[in-house]
Structure formats: C-alpha cells, structure tokens
Amino acid sequence: MAAMSQRERALQVVLVVFGLGTVVTNVDPLVTYFLSGPHPTGGTTAPMFWTILAVLGVFLLLAARNPTAYRTLIAYTVWSSFAHTAVMVVMALQLPTHRGDLVAGAAVTGVGAVVLLVLAPRPSSPLLSS
C-alpha cells in the first residue's frame, strides 16, 4: 500500500510540474503575440496551438488532485506528447538552423511523456485495459 501511495504522490508532483510548465510555456508566447499585435504574415496556427496546450496544462493541474479520475486525460497527454516529440525530431532533421531548440523541446516533451506513462494509473478492471 505504501508503494502505491508513493507512486500516486509522485504522479501528482509530475502532473503539477508538467501542468505548470505547459501553462507557462504556452501562455507567455500567446500573451506576447497579442500584446505585440497579430501580424497577418506571422501565421495563425501557433496562437491556436498555444491556447490548446495552455488549456491542457490547466486540466493536468486539476488532474493532480485525483489522477485516477483523469486517467484518460493522462493517457491523451502521454500519447499526444509522443506524437509531438516525433514531429519535433523529424523537424530537427529537416531544419538544421533550428535543430538545437527542436531537439531540446523533443527531449523535454519525450521525457515528460515517459514519466507520465510509467506513473499513470492503471485500469481497475481488465475489461478497461483494451
């Protein structure tokens, strides 16, 4: 029982760190973007992406209170982070001028996904595992 409570506590800490990191790293560029005045040639995808990730960060913070109740949100975070990491690695290979930033971002996102995957709550029923 003690090992399980330590694992859940570790998961709660990781969810808070990952959630805060996700909120901060996405709200900052979003606010900067709108304060500097949107530029028509600057693209519209990034602000929408920052908004979605900032909201995900808020929900990860909420999940820290009861990780078992947010198991599917944690699973979504893990697998979307793996997908995001894969895209960043491919981009790093294709864009040598941005390689350092992309590899660093991929490492942080990938490690976070692995830690969440290891600590994620397991299904309570074998029927829910598929």
C-alpha positions in Angstrom: 0.0 0.0 0.0 2.8 2.4 0.8 4.4 1.9 -2.6 1.2 2.7 -4.3 0.7 5.9 -2.3 4.3 7.0 -3.1 3.6 6.3 -6.8 0.4 8.3 -6.7 2.2 11.1 -4.9 5.0 11.1 -7.5 2.3 11.2 -10.2 0.7 14.2 -8.5 4.0 16.1 -8.4 4.7 15.2 -12.1 1.2 16.4 -13.1 1.7 19.7 -11.3 5.2 20.3 -12.8 4.1 19.2 -16.3 0.8 21.2 -16.0 2.5 24.4 -14.8 5.2 24.0 -17.4 2.7 23.6 -20.1 0.6 26.6 -19.0 3.6 28.9 -18.6 5.4 27.9 -21.8 2.2 28.5 -23.8 0.6 31.4 -22.1 3.7 33.6 -22.3 4.0 33.5 -26.1 0.3 33.8 -26.5 0.1 37.0 -24.4 3.3 38.3 -26.2 1.7 37.6 -29.5 -1.5 39.6 -28.7 0.3 42.4 -27.0 2.6 43.0 -29.9 -0.3 43.0 -32.3 -1.0 40.0 -34.5 0.7 40.1 -37.9 -1.1 38.8 -40.9 2.1 37.3 -42.3 3.0 35.7 -38.9 0.6 32.8 -39.3 -2.4 31.8 -37.3 -1.6 28.3 -36.3 0.8 29.0 -33.4 -1.7 31.1 -31.3 -4.3 28.4 -31.6 -1.8 25.7 -30.7 -0.6 27.7 -27.6 -4.2 28.1 -26.5 -5.0 24.3 -26.7 -1.8 23.4 -24.8 -2.4 26.0 -22.1 -5.8 24.6 -21.5 -4.3 21.1 -21.4 -1.9 22.3 -18.7 -4.8 23.7 -16.6 -6.5 20.3 -16.8 -3.3 18.5 -15.8 -3.2 20.7 -12.7 -6.8 19.7 -12.0 -5.9 16.0 -12.6 -3.2 16.2 -9.9 -6.0 16.2 -7.2 -7.3 12.8 -8.3 -5.2 11.2 -11.0 -7.3 8.1 -11.2 -10.4 10.1 -12.2 -8.4 11.7 -15.0 -6.8 8.5 -16.4 -7.9 9.1 -19.9 -6.6 12.7 -19.9 -3.3 11.5 -18.7 -3.3 8.9 -21.4 -4.1 11.5 -24.0 -1.3 13.7 -22.7 1.2 10.8 -22.9 0.3 9.8 -26.5 -0.1 13.3 -27.8 3.3 14.2 -26.3 4.9 11.2 -28.0 3.4 12.3 -31.3 4.6 15.9 -30.7 8.1 14.6 -29.9 8.2 12.5 -33.1 7.2 15.6 -35.2 9.9 17.7 -33.4 12.6 15.1 -34.1 11.6 15.0 -37.8 11.6 18.8 -38.0 15.1 18.8 -36.3 16.4 16.6 -39.0 14.9 18.8 -41.7 15.7 22.2 -40.2 19.4 22.4 -39.2 19.1 26.1 -38.2 16.5 25.2 -35.5 18.0 21.8 -34.6 19.1 22.8 -31.1 15.7 24.2 -30.0 13.8 21.3 -31.6 15.9 18.6 -30.0 15.8 20.3 -26.6 12.0 20.6 -26.8 11.7 17.0 -28.0 13.8 15.8 -25.1 11.7 17.6 -22.5 8.4 16.6 -24.0 9.5 13.0 -24.6 10.9 12.6 -21.0 7.7 14.1 -19.6 5.6 11.6 -21.6 7.7 8.6 -20.5 7.5 9.7 -16.8 3.7 10.1 -17.1 3.4 6.8 -18.8 5.3 5.0 -16.1 3.4 6.7 -13.3 -0.1 6.7 -14.9 -2.9 5.0 -13.0 -3.6 1.5 -14.3 -7.2 0.4 -15.3 -9.1 -1.1 -12.3 -10.7 -3.7 -14.5 -9.1 -6.0 -17.1 -12.1 -5.1 -19.4 -11.0 -1.5 -19.4 -7.4 -2.2 -20.5 -8.1 -2.6 -24.2 
